[in-house]
Amino acid sequence: MISTCTPPRNPNFFLSLLKSATALRHLTQTHAQIIVHGLQNDLATITKLTHKLFDFHAMRYAQDLFLSTPKPDLFLFNVLIKGFSDHNSISLYTHLRKSTQLKPDNFTYAFAVSASSELLDEKFGLLLHGHAIIDGYGSDLFVGSALVDFYFKFSRVDSAQKVFDKILMRDTVLWNTLISGFMKNSCFEDSLRIFGDMIKVGGIRPDSTTAAVVLPAVAELQELRMGMEIQCLAVKVGFHSNVHVLTGLISLYSKCGDIDAARLLFRDIGRPDLVAFNAMISGYTSNGETESSVRLFKELLSYGEKVNSSTIVGLIPVFSPFGHLNLTQCIHGFCTKSGILSHSSVSTALTTVYSRLNEIKCARQLFDESPEKSLASWNAMISGYTQNGLTEEAISLFQHMQISEISPNPVTVTSILSACAQLGALSLGKWVHGLVKDKSFEYNIFVSTALIDMYSKCGSIVEARQLFDLMPEKNEVTWNAMISGYGLHGQGQEAIRLFSEMLHSGVSPTGVSFLSVLYACSHAGLVREGEEIFHSMAHDHHFEPLSEHYACMVDILGRAGQLEKALQFIKEMPVQPGSAEWGALLGACMIHKDTDLARVASDKLFELDPENVGYYVLLSNVYSSGRNYRQAASVRQVVKMRNLTKTPGCTLIEVDETPHVFTSGDRSHPQAAAIYAMLEKLTRKMKEAGYRAETETALHDVEEEEKELMVNVHSEKLAIAFGLIATKPGSEIRIVKNLRVCLDCHTATKFISKVTERVIVVRDANRFHHFKDGVCSCADYW
């Protein structure tokens, strides 16, 4: 309360009252007394009152007070600009420059730049930066710190670094701002680099904030050794007990898999705050200790603590969702009741888990019902579709995202490029590549790697290699993508050569690296080289082969006709062979028409995976190719009795950026009459050139002429016929088949390429076939 006796008219008295005010009503009473004593125009008093009003969020009051002040000075302007920290701050700055004789100082620019960081448009901050340089504050420490923070908030990391580099006198706050900015923009290596510079070059002593902002970057990179060094530094300097530092260490040890150390650190915190609880809950969840995570969450609720979105995101089993559908649904229900579901991060995490559990309808419903869709929300749904093989839905959603004017980031681009790769949508992939260039994403190693994978899987191996060679930095995924690309295109020697380069580059191979190069050997008939690489995997690189590696070796031997050796290899495996190994052997039996060994392999497969119709189809085809039609019919009868359904074959072709999908005997296309007329014309020309239909695997109980008609309307041929109608003469035709291309279609495509003088690129379920002048790139080894 204000004293009822008349206080002295000294402004210091009111400054003291303002300083000690603890409620807005104290300020209004003091303001009344200031007016009574005629000090309403005293700038020092009014400035202090304005400052305190902002402490109590009385924005409108502060604005009215400012407008009633006849001649505000720069100090008062600065208090207002700092206090508002929104578009009002920019208006005040503009008013200061244009309507007064006052000149902005370093505090004006720092406060105005900080306010512009909260706006949606970066243009105001860029303008302020220009004004600051003109007025001589471009290298000012205070202004520079605000500019660094501004550029990071708009993800202009290069600009933030440039501003930092021009500031010669640096303090701990500036260093911390740079470290934190890089971390928040996922530039974790840069964050660690700057921290190292701060220690070695800067001569600045780190504080608890330094440790707190660098530890998340250390955790993301799982640099446990560096994290332990920072922990030792914290103990030495004296801020190890700081709750923010301990929380950072909990996250570090959790992400490095040492959950016991994280648990001990959590217990060291006397009274953990919500952030510490969140870190520990997230740590348990990410390490698969879901029960401990739920237990700690219940403990947090028992304290009466109100959880936030970060708590829930940490609780949701994003990293190990399998087997936790019920838990996810319970968390979903809790979020709905508590109102937390409206937080974008929560709905995004739930969308991610539902997608990974193949509950794609639940994921899409959650996405559609989200009131505010963040970029992360769009990414989660697009990625969910892509990971579940729903590539067309992923592409459609991405196009809708573009209409919604949500700007994609590298994560979006990586997901959509993966969808393009799966679908073989080269034209869209090229369009996304153009977007990558416009957004300057080509320097992102994950985006560049996704581009290499897309071009490889869309048949453009030359473009993929050009991108690979242009990359200044390559990780193991990049090398694997290029090696795998060569394997898909049957270029085994190139794959081996690149694998050797990888070994000499200092990048350590992974299990995927070995799988990719073995796959390449398999499709190029490189038996000796494959055996050497498989041997080196365990003996030189100390990798324990997985089922996929063993299956690749069976495939290498089997494709080369060494079926008995392949069988012996399976028998001598140190682990129990599974369906992958026996499936590879059965596929080889189909190629080499070995019915006896096919029976052995199929018997094993029917035990291991009795519901897989593909094995029955393969065995039936083996019998048909050996003209044992009775046994083939018997196998097909088993399929019929068990109600097993074969995946229908379909072929996609893109014309003028529009996809067209055909199935066998399809007459639904608007140009069906023209397509079948073209097919009839092609058949005549091919027969004149020596083509004879391969009808061995067609149904045995129909006439030969009918068999020819059956194979003649396979989806591949319909797609190629449409391509001949719809594209310019001489242009390349590209098609994508969801299954392995059949023998007759492979033969026919060789003839079509010859009689039409067209290059035809076919991607089937296993590899690429490049047809030109009657010859296929696979050299009939497929």
MODASUL-V182590 format. One line per field, one symbol per residue. phi: phi as a letter, one per 30 degrees, with the letter a starting at -180 (. if undefined). A space follows every 10 residues. Layout:
BEGIN
phi = ???
END
This chain:
BEGIN
phi = .ddddddddd eedddddddc dcaddddddd dddddecicd cddddddddd eddddchddd eddddddddd bdcdddeddd ddddhadddd dddddedccb cdcdcddedd dddddddddd cddddddddd dddddicdcd dddedddedd dddchcdddd dddeddcdcc cdddeddddd ddddcicddd dddddddddd cdicddcdde dddddedddd dhdddddddd dddddddjbd dddddddddd dedddcicdd ddddddddde bdddddeddd ddddddcicd dddddddddd dddidddbdd ddeddddddb ddibdddddd dededdddid dddedddddd eddeddcicd dddddddddd dbcdeddddd dddddddcic dddddddddd ddddicddce dedddddddd dddidddded ddeddeddch dddddddddd dedddddcjc dddddddedd ddbbcddddd ddddedddci cddddddddd dddddjdddc ededdddddd dddcicdddd ddddddeddc chcddceddd dddddedddd iddddddddd dcddbddcdd dddddddddd dchcdddddd ddedddddbd cddedddddd dddddchcdd dddddddded ddhdcddddb bcbcbhicdb cbcdidbdde cedddddddd ddeddddddj dbdccecded cbdeddeddd ddcdeddddd dddddccdei ddcbbbcdcd ddeddddddd dddddchcdb ccccdcacbc cahibcddhi ca
END
